[in-house]
C-alpha cells in the first residue's frame, strides 16, 4: 500500500462490509481508523472512536444491507460520535443504500422511507454522501448536502470487455425502468440494447410478456442495479434463450440475493452472474456462477478526488481502470 500523506484524512469502517472497507483504504493509501463497535446486554449498539479526529476530514464506510436496521443504526450512532468529537467533515460512504426501493408513494398511505433515511443521516450530522448506483436517481434530491453518485457500469463493462464477453453482445434491460442503466453499459460495450417487457402481478413476482429488440444469435447481458430474489433475472434469462439467444449473462451492482435467489440462479440458463462487492456475501452465497468485481478501487479513487477537491466525474465517463483513476 502506497502511503497517502494527509494527516487530516481518516477512514473508518463499520461492520457491514469490512473486506470492502480495507480495499478502499488500501486504494487511498491510509490505515483504517481505530474504533470499537460492540453491544450492551440488551442489544443496544455502543461505539468508541479510539483516536482523535478533531478537525479531521472523516470518511465512514457502511453499506446499509441486511440486517439493514442494525447497520443503519450503527451508521447513525457513528455519525453522532464523529460530530461530537469535532470532526471537520463527516463523509458517509454508502456502497449499498438500503430502503432505496421505497422512493415514492406507489399507493395511498405509504411512507417514502428512502427520504426518511436521508433525513436521519443529515440530522445525525453527515456533511457529504458518497453512494453507488442508487435504485432511483431522484434519491440524490432527497439530500440537502452534497452527494456524489458513483456508477457500477464502468467496472462491469471493463470485466465484460477483458473477458471477451462483449463480442456479439446485446445489453438487455429486465424492465422499462432500467433502460437508462442498460444504455449506459451498452455505450461502454458498443453494443445494442433490448428490453424485456413484463407485468408484475405482485411484489417479487414478475411475468415476462415479450422482448423488444433483436436477441437471436446474440450473447445477452442482463443488467440491473440489484438482484434480490432473482425472479426477474431468471425469468428474463429463460425468455432470452427461448427467443434465440446463444448465451445469457446477468450483472448487477448490488447482490442482495434474498431467498430463493441462489437456488433460482443455479437452476437458470444464466452462464455467469457478475456483481460487485458493495454487499459482503456469506460463503454459502458465493456459488460457482457468481463473479465479484471489487468497487474498492473506484470508491477509494473517489475519496482521494473529493479530499483533494478534484472532480469525480472522470470515474464514470470512461471504463474504470484503477491506476488511471487516482
URMO-V465045 format. One record per residue. N is the residue number from 1. RES is the residue in three letters. PHI is phi in whole degrees, 0 to 359 (NA if undefined). OMEGA is omega in radians with two decimals (* if undefined). NEAR is the number of other C-alpha atoms within 12 Angstrom. Layout:
# URMO-V465045
n = {N	N}
res = {RES	RES}
phi = {PHI	PHI}
omega = {OMEGA	OMEGA}
near = {NEAR	NEAR}
This chain:
# URMO-V465045
n = {1	2	3	4	5	6	7	8	9	10	11	12	13	14	15	16	17	18	19	20	21	22	23	24	25	26	27	28	29	30	31	32	33	34	35	36	37	38	39	40	41	42	43	44	45	46	47	48	49	50	51	52	53	54	55	56	57	58	59	60	61	62	63	64	65	66	67	68	69	70	71	72	73	74	75	76	77	78	79	80	81	82	83	84	85	86	87	88	89	90	91	92	93	94	95	96	97	98	99	100	101	102	103	104	105	106	107	108	109	110	111	112	113	114	115	116	117	118	119	120	121	122	123	124	125	126	127	128	129	130	131	132	133	134	135	136	137	138	139	140	141	142	143	144	145	146	147	148	149	150	151	152	153	154	155	156	157	158	159	160	161	162	163	164	165	166	167	168	169	170	171	172	173	174	175	176	177	178	179	180	181	182	183	184	185	186	187	188	189	190	191	192	193	194	195	196	197	198	199	200	201	202	203	204	205	206	207	208	209	210	211	212	213	214	215	216	217	218	219	220	221	222	223	224	225	226	227	228	229	230	231	232	233	234	235	236	237	238	239	240	241	242	243	244	245	246	247	248	249	250	251	252	253	254	255	256	257	258	259	260	261	262	263	264	265	266	267	268	269	270	271	272	273	274	275	276	277	278	279	280	281	282	283	284	285	286	287	288	289	290	291	292	293	294	295	296	297	298	299	300	301	302	303	304	305	306	307	308	309	310	311	312	313	314	315	316	317	318	319	320	321	322	323	324	325	326}
res = {UNK	UNK	UNK	UNK	UNK	UNK	UNK	UNK	UNK	UNK	UNK	UNK	UNK	UNK	UNK	UNK	UNK	UNK	UNK	UNK	UNK	UNK	UNK	UNK	UNK	UNK	UNK	UNK	UNK	UNK	UNK	UNK	UNK	UNK	UNK	UNK	UNK	UNK	UNK	UNK	UNK	UNK	UNK	UNK	UNK	UNK	UNK	UNK	UNK	UNK	UNK	UNK	UNK	UNK	UNK	UNK	UNK	UNK	UNK	UNK	UNK	UNK	UNK	UNK	UNK	UNK	UNK	UNK	UNK	UNK	UNK	UNK	UNK	UNK	UNK	UNK	UNK	UNK	UNK	UNK	UNK	UNK	UNK	UNK	UNK	UNK	UNK	UNK	UNK	UNK	UNK	UNK	UNK	UNK	UNK	UNK	UNK	UNK	UNK	UNK	UNK	UNK	UNK	UNK	UNK	UNK	UNK	UNK	UNK	UNK	UNK	UNK	UNK	UNK	UNK	UNK	UNK	UNK	UNK	UNK	UNK	UNK	UNK	UNK	UNK	UNK	UNK	UNK	UNK	UNK	UNK	UNK	UNK	UNK	UNK	UNK	UNK	UNK	UNK	UNK	UNK	UNK	UNK	UNK	UNK	UNK	UNK	UNK	UNK	UNK	UNK	UNK	UNK	UNK	UNK	UNK	UNK	UNK	UNK	UNK	UNK	UNK	UNK	UNK	UNK	UNK	UNK	UNK	UNK	UNK	UNK	UNK	UNK	UNK	UNK	UNK	UNK	UNK	UNK	UNK	UNK	UNK	UNK	UNK	UNK	UNK	UNK	UNK	UNK	UNK	UNK	UNK	UNK	UNK	UNK	UNK	UNK	UNK	UNK	UNK	UNK	UNK	UNK	UNK	UNK	UNK	UNK	UNK	UNK	UNK	UNK	UNK	UNK	UNK	UNK	UNK	UNK	UNK	UNK	UNK	UNK	UNK	UNK	UNK	UNK	UNK	UNK	UNK	UNK	UNK	UNK	UNK	UNK	UNK	UNK	UNK	UNK	UNK	UNK	UNK	UNK	UNK	UNK	UNK	UNK	UNK	UNK	UNK	UNK	UNK	UNK	UNK	UNK	UNK	UNK	UNK	UNK	UNK	UNK	UNK	UNK	UNK	UNK	UNK	UNK	UNK	UNK	UNK	UNK	UNK	UNK	UNK	UNK	UNK	UNK	UNK	UNK	UNK	UNK	UNK	UNK	UNK	UNK	UNK	UNK	UNK	UNK	UNK	UNK	UNK	UNK	UNK	UNK	UNK	UNK	UNK	UNK	UNK	UNK	UNK	UNK	UNK	UNK	UNK	UNK	UNK	UNK	UNK	UNK	UNK	UNK	UNK	UNK	UNK	UNK	UNK	UNK	UNK	UNK	UNK	UNK	UNK	UNK	UNK	UNK	UNK}
phi = {NA	284	291	253	264	212	296	270	264	230	239	240	240	267	273	290	207	297	301	294	301	295	295	296	297	297	296	291	98	230	276	295	294	268	205	237	233	220	227	287	298	268	99	295	276	234	237	228	276	261	205	289	233	300	76	270	265	256	243	245	254	200	276	266	267	299	286	300	291	296	292	293	295	302	294	297	295	296	299	297	297	295	297	286	266	70	297	290	228	239	259	262	261	242	300	230	264	292	69	293	285	264	256	198	270	279	222	298	65	265	279	249	290	299	289	301	298	301	299	294	296	294	297	294	132	297	251	203	242	242	239	234	43	299	301	228	299	292	298	305	282	285	256	254	240	301	226	259	255	274	241	275	305	299	290	295	299	298	295	296	291	296	256	71	279	285	292	54	256	230	272	242	272	287	200	294	293	261	297	299	295	295	295	298	294	297	293	295	273	55	233	284	239	223	229	267	267	224	245	253	292	202	304	64	233	238	243	286	256	201	244	261	120	262	240	298	73	250	270	262	240	283	227	215	284	212	243	261	276	72	295	297	294	288	296	296	296	293	297	292	298	297	272	105	295	279	215	231	245	241	212	200	277	246	275	294	53	287	301	259	303	299	297	295	294	295	274	277	281	296	281	207	245	257	227	258	258	297	241	283	267	292	303	293	263	270	283	298	289	270	239	255	254	280	267	304	299	296	287	295	297	296	298	298	293	296	296	261	57	255	293	265	305	299	287	233	272	231	306	279	233	302	291	267	274	290}
omega = {3.09	-3.05	3.10	-3.01	2.98	-3.06	-3.13	3.11	3.10	3.08	3.10	3.13	2.98	-2.85	-2.98	-3.05	-3.11	3.11	3.12	3.13	3.12	3.10	3.12	-3.13	3.11	3.11	3.14	-3.12	3.10	3.02	3.04	3.14	-3.09	3.04	3.07	3.09	3.08	-3.04	2.95	-3.07	3.13	3.08	3.11	-3.08	3.09	-3.12	3.04	3.08	-2.94	3.03	-3.14	3.06	-3.12	3.11	-3.09	2.99	-2.97	3.04	-3.14	-3.00	3.14	2.96	3.10	3.09	-3.11	-0.11	-2.93	-3.07	3.09	-3.10	3.10	-3.14	3.08	-3.13	-3.13	3.13	3.12	3.12	3.13	3.12	3.14	-3.14	-3.11	3.09	3.01	2.98	3.13	3.05	3.12	-3.08	-3.05	-3.12	-3.06	3.12	3.06	-3.08	3.12	-3.11	-3.07	-3.13	3.08	-3.01	-3.12	3.05	3.12	3.11	3.12	3.03	3.03	3.06	2.96	-2.94	3.09	3.08	3.10	3.12	3.10	3.12	-3.10	3.13	3.12	-3.11	3.14	3.09	3.11	3.12	3.09	3.06	2.97	-3.06	-3.12	3.06	3.04	-3.11	3.10	-3.06	-3.10	3.09	3.05	-3.12	3.09	-3.11	3.02	3.03	3.14	3.08	3.05	-3.04	-3.14	-3.08	3.12	-3.05	3.14	3.10	-3.13	3.12	-3.14	3.11	-3.08	-3.14	-3.11	-3.11	3.05	-3.09	-3.10	-3.14	3.12	-3.05	2.95	3.14	-3.02	3.01	-3.12	3.08	-3.11	-3.10	-3.10	-3.06	-3.14	3.12	3.13	-3.14	3.12	3.11	-3.12	3.12	3.07	-3.08	-3.05	-3.08	3.04	3.10	3.00	-3.09	3.02	3.13	-3.06	3.03	3.14	-3.10	3.08	-3.06	3.08	3.05	-3.09	3.10	-3.10	-3.14	3.10	-3.10	3.12	-3.10	-3.09	3.12	-3.10	3.13	-3.07	2.95	-3.04	3.09	3.07	-3.12	3.07	3.11	3.11	2.96	-3.11	3.11	3.10	3.12	-3.14	-3.07	-3.07	3.06	3.12	-3.13	3.12	3.11	3.12	3.07	3.12	-3.13	3.03	3.09	-3.13	3.11	3.08	3.01	3.07	3.12	3.05	3.07	-3.00	3.12	3.12	2.99	3.01	3.06	0.06	-2.97	-3.07	3.13	-3.13	-3.14	3.13	-3.11	-3.05	3.07	3.14	-3.10	-3.09	3.09	-3.07	-3.08	3.03	3.12	3.09	3.06	3.14	-3.06	3.02	-3.05	-3.06	3.11	-3.11	-3.11	-3.08	-3.13	-2.99	3.07	3.13	3.05	-3.04	3.02	-3.14	3.11	3.12	-3.09	3.05	3.10	3.11	3.14	3.13	-3.12	3.12	-3.10	-3.12	3.14	3.06	-3.11	3.11	-3.04	3.12	-3.11	3.12	3.04	-3.11	3.00	-3.01	3.00	-2.99	-3.06	3.14	-2.99	-3.04	*}
near = {13	12	13	23	15	18	20	22	34	41	47	42	39	42	34	37	34	26	26	38	41	31	31	40	37	27	33	38	26	29	25	30	28	19	24	20	27	19	14	10	8	8	12	14	24	24	27	25	33	16	19	24	29	22	19	26	33	45	45	50	49	47	41	38	35	27	21	23	19	26	30	34	31	36	44	34	31	39	41	29	30	39	29	22	24	20	31	24	32	42	41	46	46	44	46	45	48	41	29	34	26	24	28	22	14	11	10	8	8	12	18	22	21	31	28	22	31	37	21	23	36	28	19	27	32	40	31	33	42	39	42	47	37	38	34	29	27	19	33	28	20	27	27	20	23	22	30	34	32	38	41	49	43	39	42	49	44	27	30	39	25	16	13	14	29	30	23	27	35	41	50	47	41	48	33	23	21	29	26	26	39	40	29	31	44	35	24	31	32	21	29	30	38	38	37	40	27	25	20	17	11	9	13	20	18	23	24	27	20	24	30	26	22	25	34	23	19	29	36	49	49	53	48	48	43	43	36	30	24	37	33	36	48	39	38	43	43	34	35	44	27	20	25	20	33	26	33	43	42	46	46	49	44	46	40	35	33	24	18	19	30	32	20	29	40	22	21	29	27	35	30	33	44	42	39	41	41	47	45	34	28	18	10	14	26	24	23	17	25	30	26	31	33	36	45	38	35	49	50	38	36	41	45	34	23	30	30	19	10	16	19	28	20	22	36	33	22	25	31	35	25	28	14	13	29	28}
